[in-house]
Amino acid sequence: MTRTEPTSARVAIVTGGARGIGLAIARWFLARGQRVALLDIDGETLDRAVAALAQPGQVLGLHCDVGQPQQVEAAARAVMQRFGRVDALVNNAGVAVFKPVLDTSFEEWRHVMATNLDGAFLCTQVFAPLMVHGGAVVNIASISGLRASTLRIAYGTSKAALLHMTRQHAVELGNVGIRVNAVCPGPVETEMARQVHSPAIRADYHDAIPQGRYGTPEEIANAVGFLCSEEASYVNGQFLAVDGGFDAAGVGLP
Ligand code: NAD
């Protein structure tokens, strides 16, 4: 489907948009004149982010747990009331628990699945029908969804399932003008990385990544923006690793 409206008319939804990679993605859309709704469970950080973006007419902050159907539906109503349309959805909200298989509790497993997997399922189900002009969905997965390594039973499994969901959605939504793709970031310096990457994990990544460094949120946002744009109009059901060559090198993490 060829899009005819100016990009400035478009509206992007970014889940987990209050900080880190999600906030950089929001800035990418805003820099191109698009309007953005940020959905985040952390109301205080969200309020700070909306204030820092300082574009009141262009940004809507919505306190929302993406794993809760009623909250997602309420957010969609608020977006339609404020902006009247939806063109892109970035399922970025995520949580990480890095623990050995036998130490991961069922509650931790469910928490990771509820956010990383249920959240993307629910948001796509609620926001895709609002993309009546066509649209794009990008799921933020991870290299941990492409490769198995220790400590990532819940996180890696949730991201691998999110990659398969990407293909399921691409196949079902392609004929209504909605493309669905995934970005698989390598390690990125954010609050999440500060919480779960021990010095040993950091050293492993530095050894395994040909470019020898962590990525930045902006480097992930550039790939997400491309996949949402007309430049990617025939890209559907794909996984784009933005990882400094980690996946290509095939060097295993412990
Ligand atoms: P982050 O922890 O800095 O930000 C995540 C945001 O999601 C936070 O604002 C948080 O409040 C929000 N969030 C968490 N649970 C939510 C929920 N239930 N509903 C709504 N919002 C919720 O993390 P980040 O590093 O910016 O990660 C963003 C995405 O990128 C995640 O999906 C993560 O798995 C993925 N990722 C991150 C890295 C990395 O190294 N940082 C690597 C690969 C993939």
Boltz pocket constraint, residues with backbone or C-beta under 6 A from the ligand:
constraints:
  - pocket:
      binder: B
      contacts: [[A, 15], [A, 16], [A, 17], [A, 18], [A, 19], [A, 20], [A, 21], [A, 22], [A, 39], [A, 40], [A, 41], [A, 42], [A, 45], [A, 64], [A, 65], [A, 66], [A, 67], [A, 91], [A, 92], [A, 93], [A, 94], [A, 95], [A, 96], [A, 114], [A, 115], [A, 119], [A, 140], [A, 141], [A, 142], [A, 143], [A, 184], [A, 185], [A, 186], [A, 187], [A, 188], [A, 189], [A, 190], [A, 191], [A, 192], [A, 193]]
      max_distance: 6.0
